[in-house]
Amino acid sequence: MTIETTHTTLDDDQQNGRIRETLAHGRETASHALHDAKEKAADVAHKTAQTIEANPLGILVGGLAVGVLAGALIPRSAREKEVLAPLGKKLGETVRQATQAARETGLRELEEAGLTKGAAKDRAKSLLDDVVKVASNAGSAAAKAATNKSTI
């Protein structure tokens, strides 16, 4: 019986040693994985900061788009509708008025600069007339040059 007990003790010691090795290996693997994850997170944060610095307007537009999308997907409560409906109407009317004022001012400025539809047509016709005249003169010159060569 003494032999069996010693043999069992050795087997237990070997198993405990293997368990300790496995745990140590697991801890080391977890430590490396944590370290790698921290490095990757730092890299992503650094790249994100560079992207924001390089293109802040794009990030702003993207953020607004995400906000609008989130706002569209999240249902509104009755209280929100009650409170925000007058604000939405007022905002819509303000935007309409601002757009109308910008359009009128732009058209007035174009007219003052002589850039009306009629003036644009006249300029296009004048340009076309000039192109036809130049082409005609170039053709006449080419014909004259060909006639002079054939007589020589």
C-alpha positions in Angstrom: 0.0 0.0 0.0 2.8 2.4 0.6 3.9 2.1 -3.0 0.4 3.0 -4.3 0.3 6.1 -2.0 3.6 7.4 -3.2 2.7 6.7 -6.8 -0.6 8.6 -6.3 1.2 11.5 -4.6 3.5 11.7 -7.5 0.6 11.7 -9.9 -1.1 14.5 -7.9 2.1 16.5 -7.8 2.5 16.1 -11.6 -1.1 17.1 -12.2 -0.7 20.1 -9.9 2.5 21.1 -11.7 0.7 20.8 -15.1 -2.2 22.9 -13.8 0.2 25.5 -12.5 2.0 25.6 -15.9 -1.3 25.8 -17.7 -2.5 28.7 -15.4 0.9 30.5 -15.8 0.6 30.1 -19.6 -3.0 31.3 -19.5 -2.0 34.3 -17.4 0.8 35.1 -19.8 -1.4 34.8 -22.8 -4.1 37.0 -21.2 -1.4 39.5 -20.3 -0.1 39.6 -23.9 -3.7 39.9 -25.2 -4.4 42.8 -22.8 -1.2 44.5 -23.8 -2.0 44.1 -27.5 -5.6 45.3 -27.0 -4.3 48.4 -25.2 -1.8 49.1 -28.0 -4.5 48.7 -30.7 -6.9 51.0 -28.7 -4.2 53.6 -28.5 -3.5 53.3 -32.2 -7.2 53.7 -33.0 -7.5 56.7 -30.7 -4.4 58.3 -32.3 -5.7 57.6 -35.9 -9.1 59.0 -34.9 -7.5 62.2 -33.5 -5.5 62.6 -36.7 -8.6 62.1 -38.9 -10.5 64.7 -36.9 -7.6 67.2 -37.1 -7.3 66.6 -40.9 -11.0 66.8 -41.7 -13.0 68.5 -39.0 -15.8 69.5 -41.3 -16.2 66.0 -42.6 -16.4 64.7 -39.0 -19.0 67.4 -38.2 -21.1 66.5 -41.2 -20.8 62.8 -40.4 -21.8 63.5 -36.8 -24.8 65.5 -37.9 -25.8 62.7 -40.3 -25.6 60.1 -37.5 -27.6 62.4 -35.3 -30.3 62.9 -37.9 -30.5 59.2 -38.5 -30.7 58.5 -34.8 -33.4 61.1 -34.4 -35.4 59.7 -37.3 -35.2 56.1 -35.8 -36.1 57.0 -32.2 -39.9 57.4 -31.9 -41.1 60.7 -30.4 -43.4 60.9 -27.4 -46.6 62.8 -27.4 -45.1 65.4 -25.1 -42.2 65.9 -27.5 -44.6 66.4 -30.4 -46.6 68.8 -28.3 -43.6 70.9 -27.3 -41.6 70.7 -30.6 -44.4 71.1 -33.2 -44.7 74.9 -32.8 -40.9 75.2 -32.9 -40.7 73.1 -36.0 -43.3 75.3 -37.7 -41.5 78.4 -36.7 -38.2 77.0 -37.9 -39.6 75.9 -41.2 -41.2 79.4 -41.8 -37.9 81.1 -40.9 -36.0 78.8 -43.3 -38.5 79.5 -46.1 -38.2 83.3 -45.5 -34.4 83.1 -45.5 -34.4 81.1 -48.7 -36.8 83.5 -50.4 -34.7 86.5 -49.3 -31.5 84.9 -50.5 -33.1 84.1 -53.9 -34.4 87.6 -54.4 -31.1 89.2 -53.4 -29.2 86.9 -55.7 -31.4 87.6 -58.6 -31.2 91.4 -58.0 -27.4 91.2 -57.8 -27.2 89.2 -61.0 -29.4 91.8 -62.8 -27.2 94.7 -61.5 -24.2 92.9 -62.8 -25.9 92.5 -66.2 -26.2 88.8 -65.9 -29.9 88.4 -66.9 -31.3 85.7 -69.1 -31.6 88.1 -72.0 -28.1 89.4 -71.6 -26.8 85.8 -71.4 -28.6 85.0 -74.7 -27.2 88.1 -76.3 -23.6 87.2 -75.2 -24.0 83.6 -76.4 -25.3 84.9 -79.8 -22.4 87.3 -80.0 -19.9 84.7 -79.2 -21.4 82.3 -81.8 -21.3 85.1 -84.4 -17.6 85.7 -83.5 -16.8 82.0 -83.8 -18.5 81.8 -87.2 -16.7 84.9 -88.4 -13.3 83.5 -87.3 -14.0 80.2 -89.0 -15.0 82.0 -92.2 -11.9 84.1 -92.2 -9.7 81.1 -91.5 -11.3 79.2 -94.4 -10.9 82.2 -96.8 -7.2 82.5 -95.8 -6.7 78.8 -96.3 -8.3 78.9 -99.8 -6.3 82.0 -100.7 -3.1 80.3 -99.6 -3.9 77.2 -101.6 -4.7 79.3 -104.7 -1.4 81.1 -104.4 0.6 77.9 -104.2 -1.1 76.3 -107.2 -0.2 79.3 -109.4 3.5 79.2 -108.4 
